[in-house]
């Protein structure tokens, strides 16, 4: 595994958080549906972002590493967003 792949995976969390929020607002989901669907959407976006960035920056990206860091990125971004909202009291 390349060090750049690790940095891409960790650096994609804010981007995944922002894109998940954009998709959530554009979809107009009810609050009950958001609780079930948003983590799944966040993981898909995390894997997609990691795949797109890794294929552009790394000469031979590792697909399992892309998937693992995409999962980490997606789950971290959904937790980051919900944690921030609960602390802020929104």
N, C-alpha and C positions, 0 to 999 in steps of 0.2 A: 504494500500500500504506500502510496506517495504522500509525502507531507502536505503537498498542495491540496490533495483530496480532503484531508482532515480540515484544513483551513477553509476550504470551500463549504464543507458541511457545517462547520460552526458559524461561518459568516453568513450563511443563508437563512438563519433563524429570523432576523428582522425583516428580510424580504418576504419570507413565507408568512410572517405575521401580517404584514401589510396587504399582501395579495389575498390572504384568507379573509381579511376584513372587507376588502373590495368586493369579493365574490359574495360574501354574506349580505352585504348591503344591496347589491344588484339583484340577488335572488329574492329578496323580500320574504325571508322565511319567518314563520311564527317562532316565538321564544321556545316553545316545546320542541319544535323540529330542530331548531338551532342546536340545542343541547345534544341531540343524537347525531346530527349530520356534520357539524362543523369540525370535530376532530378528524373524521374521515376525509373531508375536503382538505384540511390542513396537511394531512399526511400525503395525499395525492399531489398537492402543490409542492410540498417539500421534496418529494422524489423527483418531480418534474424539473424544479429549479436546479437541484443537484445534478441531474442528468444533463440539462442544457449547458450549465456552466462548466461541468467537468469535461464534456466532450469538446468544448471550445478551448480550454486551457491546458488540459493534460493530454499528452500524446497517446497514451494507451490507458484509458480509464478502466478501473475495476468495477464491473457491474454490481457484484455483491456489496462493495464498499459504497457505491452510489445509493443502493437501496437502503442499507443500514443507516447511512448518514441522512438520507431523505426521511426515514422514519423518525430518527432522533430530532431532526429539524422540525418536522411537522408536529410531533408531540410536544416538543419544547415550545413551539410558537403558540399552540393552543393553550398550554398551561401558562405561558407568559401573559397572554391576553386575559384569560379568566382570573389569574392571580392579581394582575394590575387592576382590573375592574372591581374585584372584591375588596382590595385594600382602599381604593378610591371611594368605595361605597356607591358606585353607579349601578 
